[in-house]
Amino acid sequence: MTVQMEWAEKYRPVSLGDVVGHKKVIDDLRNWGEQWEYGTPEKRAVILHGQAGIGKTSSAHALARDMNWEVIELNASDQRTAGVIEKVAGSASTMKTLTGTSDKRLIILDEADNLHGNSDRGGARAIVDVIKKASQPIILIANDVYGLSSTVRSLCLELKFGSVQSRSMVPALKKIASQEGIMCGVGVIEKIAESADGDFRSAVNDLQAIAMGRTEINIEDISTSERDNKESIFKVVGRIFKGKDVSSALEATYNLDETPEDLIHWVDENLPYQYTGKGEESLTPDIIAVYSYLSRSDRFLGRVRRRQNYRMWRYAGMLMTGGTVVSKTRVRGGFVKYQPPSLWRKMGQMRSRRNMRNNIAVKIGSHCNESMRYSRLEVAGMYSRLILEDEYAADVVAVLGLDMDEMLHLLGAKKVTKKLQALYDDAQYKRQAFIPTDEPEFFVQKSAPKKDPSQLSFDKLPASNNTSLDSAFGNDSSKKDEVTAPAKKEVAAKPQKTLFDF
Ligand SMILES: Nc1ncnc2c1ncn2[C@@H]1O[C@H](COP(=O)(O)OP(=O)(O)OP(=O)(O)O)[C@@H](O)[C@H]1O
């Protein structure tokens, strides 16, 4: 028996011109590629992001093909520690190509939003360094752009791949069917394209599955061979808000991949938008009625949690769906874009803020030999004050080894400005001066000048390092030019007066 090749793979776009949809993004990607013909563009790396199966990886390879570039790809299955990234991407991004047939080599880092966990230890930080130094084009591929650090994002051109529209899929699917010798009846391809929900790979896979063992497909074949599509939450919420029939609203939830615990948040979030018409007050009687059902439903959800009796979910589901349906006095028209529950976003933000705060406390604790809890409650405030002083800011960042996000958090800043980027770069520079490469990060604190004065000896450092160490030693930077190297040695030998007097 011959194994049939997957059509999605067989018909993978070869050139950017073959990519279905995404016209603007593809134009931008092509422009960026062409800029490399004339030197190094301002943004050396691009982030292609969007849901799975819509052509991000294919577009990256197609660009390389169009530009006649070699490709080096680092997938999530590869070990992507800082060492490996620097070795593979770092050298690839600065050296000449292997074959010499093309003068550029494209580095593709797939699933770049998954650069954490043990195996990718240090990988995220390594990317920043690689991008900054790269003399070859780099493409990062991510489903969720927020999975990348703000530092990486600030260095890259971000291109978002939206869903592929079904009308763009239709001609491409028809072409595949005709090349495979499959006759399609009226509406067949359109139906497959619509059910794919913007995912072109699913559309091609569906077409192949339906066509298996057939030379002709008709609309009836689709309804029997259609995938058991899970209802999308957006469709179900729409049916609950707009439907008039309690049982069909409830049935819609049976095929949903969400628990009643989640569904209630969706209803709660979108209810005020859907049940308020033009010119109506924000709290209509309909909304009040629905909330009374939701609160009763929530009581059942509480009982389920306490007693672990999941049979009670059915009462909760009935109250939240049926209650919403029967509470409306009229169906309000107009398009409402349903939003995911903002509570989840807030909880996610709180969790990541808490993690960030704890990470910083661990670093502060390591610096001043205190527990994380004590550092967070008693000491962190002082560091937050210090980092606001221009004189100490870079030293705090350098000594604690803060990454960009942690620095922003401690400063209370929302985004990376040029000034903050300069501060961060300055701190990295100082950090390199403080830390011997083969020692752990907090060696600095342990290595008092008495033990190993050569490490902090000014005359062993280049002139620029001396400047960065001035303020680390608590010197007034405005006077640095007047102090000679031997004089500085004396300063270093004096007993510690400030936190940063090592
Ligand atoms: N826009 C598109 N144009 C042409 N083919 C596409 C498109 N999107 C997906 N495909 C097809 O689907 C397959 C998967 O595409 P691709 O790997 O580029 O998706 P992706 O967005 O990178 O998703 P993932 O992150 O899951 O890899 C390709 O082999 C290709 O045949």
The ligand as a Tripos MOL2 file, in Angstrom:
@<TRIPOS>MOLECULE
LIG
   31    33     1     0     0
SMALL
NO_CHARGES

@<TRIPOS>ATOM
      1 N1         -1.5630   31.2240    3.7070 N.pl3     1 LIG1
      2 C1         -1.2130   30.0380    3.2090 C.ar      1 LIG1
      3 N2         -0.9200   29.9120    1.9010 N.ar      1 LIG1
      4 C2         -0.5790   28.7160    1.3850 C.ar      1 LIG1
      5 N3         -0.4830   27.5950    2.1110 N.ar      1 LIG1
      6 C3         -0.7440   27.6530    3.4180 C.ar      1 LIG1
      7 C4         -1.1230   28.8860    4.0260 C.ar      1 LIG1
      8 N4         -1.3240   28.6720    5.3280 N.ar      1 LIG1
      9 C5         -1.1060   27.3690    5.5370 C.ar      1 LIG1
     10 N5         -0.7570   26.7570    4.3930 N.ar      1 LIG1
     11 C6         -0.5150   25.3160    4.2550 C.3       1 LIG1
     12 O1         -0.5550   24.7620    5.5450 O.3       1 LIG1
     13 C7          0.6700   24.1300    5.8730 C.3       1 LIG1
     14 C8          1.1430   24.6860    7.2170 C.3       1 LIG1
     15 O2          1.5310   26.0230    7.0570 O.3       1 LIG1
     16 P1          2.6380   26.7140    7.9730 P.3       1 LIG1
     17 O3          3.5180   25.6680    8.5750 O.co2     1 LIG1
     18 O4          3.2660   27.7810    7.2000 O.co2     1 LIG1
     19 O5          1.7100   27.3250    9.0920 O.3       1 LIG1
     20 P2          2.1170   28.1190   10.3850 P.3       1 LIG1
     21 O6          1.2870   29.3470   10.4180 O.co2     1 LIG1
     22 O7          3.5770   28.2980   10.4480 O.co2     1 LIG1
     23 O8          1.6060   27.1710   11.5180 O.3       1 LIG1
     24 P3          2.4500   26.3330   12.5750 P.3       1 LIG1
     25 O9          2.8830   27.3330   13.5700 O.co2     1 LIG1
     26 O10         1.4950   25.3190   13.1160 O.co2     1 LIG1
     27 O11         3.5580   25.6950   11.7930 O.co2     1 LIG1
     28 C9          1.6450   24.4320    4.7560 C.3       1 LIG1
     29 O12         2.2680   23.2570    4.3530 O.3       1 LIG1
     30 C10         0.8090   24.9790    3.6430 C.3       1 LIG1
     31 O13         0.5730   23.9860    2.7040 O.3       1 LIG1
@<TRIPOS>BOND
     1     1     2 1
     2     2     3 ar
     3     2     7 ar
     4     3     4 ar
     5     4     5 ar
     6     5     6 ar
     7     6     7 ar
     8     6    10 ar
     9     7     8 ar
    10     8     9 ar
    11     9    10 ar
    12    10    11 1
    13    11    12 1
    14    11    30 1
    15    12    13 1
    16    13    14 1
    17    13    28 1
    18    14    15 1
    19    15    16 1
    20    16    17 2
    21    16    18 1
    22    16    19 1
    23    19    20 1
    24    20    21 2
    25    20    22 1
    26    20    23 1
    27    23    24 1
    28    24    25 2
    29    24    26 1
    30    24    27 1
    31    28    29 1
    32    28    30 1
    33    30    31 1
@<TRIPOS>SUBSTRUCTURE
     1 LIG1         1 GROUP 0 **** ****
